[in-house]
Amino acid sequence: MELKANHPDTPAQIPLSAAALESDGFKRIAELSELEPHGQFSKWVDDHDLLVYRYEGVLKVLSNVCPHFGGPVGYHKLNEGKFVCLWHNYEFLAKDGSCLTNKHLGLRDYEVRELDGEIWVKLVENTSKT
Protein backbone atom coordinates (compact mmCIF):
# COMPACT_ATOMS: atom_id res chain seq x y z
CA MET A 1 0.00 0.00 0.00
CA GLU A 2 1.21 3.46 -0.82
CA LEU A 3 0.60 6.42 1.41
CA LYS A 4 1.56 9.98 0.57
CA ALA A 5 1.48 12.84 3.04
CA ASN A 6 0.79 16.50 2.37
CA HIS A 7 3.98 17.82 3.90
CA PRO A 8 7.28 17.89 1.97
CA ASP A 9 9.28 16.72 5.01
CA THR A 10 7.15 13.59 5.41
CA PRO A 11 8.41 10.49 3.61
CA ALA A 12 6.43 9.95 0.40
CA GLN A 13 5.88 6.24 1.02
CA ILE A 14 4.98 4.91 4.45
CA PRO A 15 3.46 1.45 4.81
CA LEU A 16 0.05 2.01 6.35
CA SER A 17 -3.47 0.76 6.07
CA ALA A 18 -6.95 2.23 6.03
CA ALA A 19 -7.50 0.81 9.52
CA ALA A 20 -4.38 2.59 10.79
CA LEU A 21 -5.54 5.88 9.27
CA GLU A 22 -9.00 5.47 10.82
CA SER A 23 -7.49 4.74 14.22
CA ASP A 24 -5.42 7.93 13.88
CA GLY A 25 -8.58 9.99 13.28
CA PHE A 26 -8.52 10.18 9.48
CA LYS A 27 -11.67 9.75 7.39
CA ARG A 28 -11.87 8.65 3.75
CA ILE A 29 -13.50 11.53 1.87
CA ALA A 30 -13.00 10.87 -1.84
CA GLU A 31 -11.19 9.12 -4.66
CA LEU A 32 -8.18 10.88 -6.21
CA SER A 33 -10.00 10.68 -9.55
CA GLU A 34 -12.46 13.30 -8.23
CA LEU A 35 -9.72 15.92 -8.68
CA GLU A 36 -10.19 15.60 -12.44
CA PRO A 37 -10.94 17.39 -14.69
CA HIS A 38 -10.57 20.68 -12.77
CA GLY A 39 -7.76 19.86 -10.33
CA GLN A 40 -9.91 20.79 -7.34
CA PHE A 41 -13.29 20.11 -5.76
CA SER A 42 -15.23 21.04 -2.67
CA LYS A 43 -17.27 18.66 -0.56
CA TRP A 44 -19.20 18.66 2.70
CA VAL A 45 -18.00 15.93 5.08
CA ASP A 46 -19.75 15.81 8.43
CA ASP A 47 -19.82 19.50 9.44
CA HIS A 48 -16.79 20.48 7.35
CA ASP A 49 -16.93 22.19 3.94
CA LEU A 50 -13.63 21.06 2.42
CA LEU A 51 -11.65 22.42 -0.52
CA VAL A 52 -9.43 19.69 -2.00
CA TYR A 53 -6.74 20.47 -4.59
CA ARG A 54 -3.13 20.01 -5.62
CA TYR A 55 -0.66 22.83 -5.23
CA GLU A 56 2.84 22.39 -6.63
CA GLY A 57 2.19 18.66 -6.80
CA VAL A 58 1.10 18.35 -3.15
CA LEU A 59 -2.42 17.32 -2.18
CA LYS A 60 -3.93 19.98 0.11
CA VAL A 61 -7.20 20.40 2.00
CA LEU A 62 -8.40 23.74 3.37
CA SER A 63 -11.71 24.96 4.69
CA ASN A 64 -13.93 26.13 1.86
CA VAL A 65 -15.56 28.71 4.15
CA CYS A 66 -14.24 32.27 4.05
CA PRO A 67 -13.66 33.49 7.62
CA HIS A 68 -14.72 37.00 6.60
CA PHE A 69 -18.40 36.28 5.97
CA GLY A 70 -18.77 32.55 5.20
CA GLY A 71 -18.63 32.62 1.40
CA PRO A 72 -17.23 29.79 -0.74
CA VAL A 73 -13.48 30.12 -1.27
CA GLY A 74 -13.12 27.40 -3.90
CA TYR A 75 -15.97 28.47 -6.18
CA HIS A 76 -13.46 29.87 -8.66
CA LYS A 77 -10.58 27.78 -9.93
CA LEU A 78 -7.17 28.19 -8.30
CA ASN A 79 -5.37 30.97 -10.19
CA GLU A 80 -1.78 32.17 -9.76
CA GLY A 81 -1.48 30.35 -6.43
CA LYS A 82 -4.59 31.99 -4.95
CA PHE A 83 -8.23 31.28 -4.28
CA VAL A 84 -10.67 34.20 -4.31
CA CYS A 85 -13.85 34.13 -2.23
CA LEU A 86 -16.95 34.47 -4.37
CA TRP A 87 -18.73 36.95 -2.11
CA HIS A 88 -16.23 39.73 -1.32
CA ASN A 89 -13.09 38.80 -3.28
CA TYR A 90 -10.93 38.00 -0.26
CA GLU A 91 -7.76 36.28 -1.51
CA PHE A 92 -6.16 33.22 0.09
CA LEU A 93 -2.84 31.57 -0.71
CA ALA A 94 -3.14 27.98 -1.87
CA LYS A 95 0.20 27.25 -0.21
CA ASP A 96 -1.11 27.56 3.35
CA GLY A 97 -4.55 29.24 3.38
CA SER A 98 -3.25 32.57 4.64
CA CYS A 99 -5.31 35.61 3.68
CA LEU A 100 -3.77 38.31 1.50
CA THR A 101 -6.70 40.68 2.04
CA ASN A 102 -6.66 40.63 5.86
CA LYS A 103 -3.60 39.16 7.58
CA HIS A 104 -5.71 38.34 10.67
CA LEU A 105 -7.83 35.85 8.72
CA GLY A 106 -6.85 32.48 7.31
CA LEU A 107 -8.39 29.21 6.24
CA ARG A 108 -8.37 26.09 8.39
CA ASP A 109 -5.76 23.64 7.12
CA TYR A 110 -6.42 19.89 7.38
CA GLU A 111 -3.98 17.00 7.47
CA VAL A 112 -4.44 14.88 4.37
CA ARG A 113 -3.14 11.52 3.17
CA GLU A 114 -3.34 9.59 -0.08
CA LEU A 115 -3.73 5.83 0.24
CA ASP A 116 -4.38 3.47 -2.66
CA GLY A 117 -6.06 6.14 -4.78
CA GLU A 118 -8.16 7.48 -1.93
CA ILE A 119 -8.06 10.82 -0.09
CA TRP A 120 -8.09 10.68 3.71
CA VAL A 121 -8.50 13.77 5.91
CA LYS A 122 -8.25 14.37 9.65
CA LEU A 123 -11.32 16.52 10.34
CA VAL A 124 -9.67 18.72 12.94
CA GLU A 125 -7.42 21.71 12.45
CA ASN A 126 -3.90 20.76 11.41
CA THR A 127 -1.63 21.35 14.41
CA SER A 128 1.51 20.09 12.64
CA LYS A 129 1.87 23.15 10.37
CA THR A 130 5.35 24.55 9.95
C-alpha positions as CSV (number, residue, x, y, z in Angstrom):
1,M,0.0,0.0,0.0
2,E,1.2,3.5,-0.8
3,L,0.6,6.4,1.4
4,K,1.6,10.0,0.6
5,A,1.5,12.8,3.0
6,N,0.8,16.5,2.4
7,H,4.0,17.8,3.9
8,P,7.3,17.9,2.0
9,D,9.3,16.7,5.0
10,T,7.2,13.6,5.4
11,P,8.4,10.5,3.6
12,A,6.4,9.9,0.4
13,Q,5.9,6.2,1.0
14,I,5.0,4.9,4.4
15,P,3.5,1.4,4.8
16,L,0.0,2.0,6.3
17,S,-3.5,0.8,6.1
18,A,-6.9,2.2,6.0
19,A,-7.5,0.8,9.5
20,A,-4.4,2.6,10.8
21,L,-5.5,5.9,9.3
22,E,-9.0,5.5,10.8
23,S,-7.5,4.7,14.2
24,D,-5.4,7.9,13.9
25,G,-8.6,10.0,13.3
26,F,-8.5,10.2,9.5
27,K,-11.7,9.8,7.4
28,R,-11.9,8.7,3.8
29,I,-13.5,11.5,1.9
30,A,-13.0,10.9,-1.8
31,E,-11.2,9.1,-4.7
32,L,-8.2,10.9,-6.2
33,S,-10.0,10.7,-9.5
34,E,-12.5,13.3,-8.2
35,L,-9.7,15.9,-8.7
36,E,-10.2,15.6,-12.4
37,P,-10.9,17.4,-14.7
38,H,-10.6,20.7,-12.8
39,G,-7.8,19.9,-10.3
40,Q,-9.9,20.8,-7.3
41,F,-13.3,20.1,-5.8
42,S,-15.2,21.0,-2.7
43,K,-17.3,18.7,-0.6
44,W,-19.2,18.7,2.7
45,V,-18.0,15.9,5.1
46,D,-19.8,15.8,8.4
47,D,-19.8,19.5,9.4
48,H,-16.8,20.5,7.3
49,D,-16.9,22.2,3.9
50,L,-13.6,21.1,2.4
51,L,-11.6,22.4,-0.5
52,V,-9.4,19.7,-2.0
53,Y,-6.7,20.5,-4.6
54,R,-3.1,20.0,-5.6
55,Y,-0.7,22.8,-5.2
56,E,2.8,22.4,-6.6
57,G,2.2,18.7,-6.8
58,V,1.1,18.4,-3.1
59,L,-2.4,17.3,-2.2
60,K,-3.9,20.0,0.1
61,V,-7.2,20.4,2.0
62,L,-8.4,23.7,3.4
63,S,-11.7,25.0,4.7
64,N,-13.9,26.1,1.9
65,V,-15.6,28.7,4.2
66,C,-14.2,32.3,4.0
67,P,-13.7,33.5,7.6
68,H,-14.7,37.0,6.6
69,F,-18.4,36.3,6.0
70,G,-18.8,32.6,5.2
71,G,-18.6,32.6,1.4
72,P,-17.2,29.8,-0.7
73,V,-13.5,30.1,-1.3
74,G,-13.1,27.4,-3.9
75,Y,-16.0,28.5,-6.2
76,H,-13.5,29.9,-8.7
77,K,-10.6,27.8,-9.9
78,L,-7.2,28.2,-8.3
79,N,-5.4,31.0,-10.2
80,E,-1.8,32.2,-9.8
81,G,-1.5,30.4,-6.4
82,K,-4.6,32.0,-5.0
83,F,-8.2,31.3,-4.3
84,V,-10.7,34.2,-4.3
85,C,-13.8,34.1,-2.2
86,L,-17.0,34.5,-4.4
87,W,-18.7,37.0,-2.1
88,H,-16.2,39.7,-1.3
89,N,-13.1,38.8,-3.3
90,Y,-10.9,38.0,-0.3
91,E,-7.8,36.3,-1.5
92,F,-6.2,33.2,0.1
93,L,-2.8,31.6,-0.7
94,A,-3.1,28.0,-1.9
95,K,0.2,27.2,-0.2
96,D,-1.1,27.6,3.4
97,G,-4.5,29.2,3.4
98,S,-3.2,32.6,4.6
99,C,-5.3,35.6,3.7
100,L,-3.8,38.3,1.5
101,T,-6.7,40.7,2.0
102,N,-6.7,40.6,5.9
103,K,-3.6,39.2,7.6
104,H,-5.7,38.3,10.7
105,L,-7.8,35.9,8.7
106,G,-6.8,32.5,7.3
107,L,-8.4,29.2,6.2
108,R,-8.4,26.1,8.4
109,D,-5.8,23.6,7.1
110,Y,-6.4,19.9,7.4
111,E,-4.0,17.0,7.5
112,V,-4.4,14.9,4.4
113,R,-3.1,11.5,3.2
114,E,-3.3,9.6,-0.1
115,L,-3.7,5.8,0.2
116,D,-4.4,3.5,-2.7
117,G,-6.1,6.1,-4.8
118,E,-8.2,7.5,-1.9
119,I,-8.1,10.8,-0.1
120,W,-8.1,10.7,3.7
121,V,-8.5,13.8,5.9
122,K,-8.2,14.4,9.6
123,L,-11.3,16.5,10.3
124,V,-9.7,18.7,12.9
125,E,-7.4,21.7,12.4
126,N,-3.9,20.8,11.4
127,T,-1.6,21.3,14.4
128,S,1.5,20.1,12.6
129,K,1.9,23.1,10.4
130,T,5.4,24.5,9.9
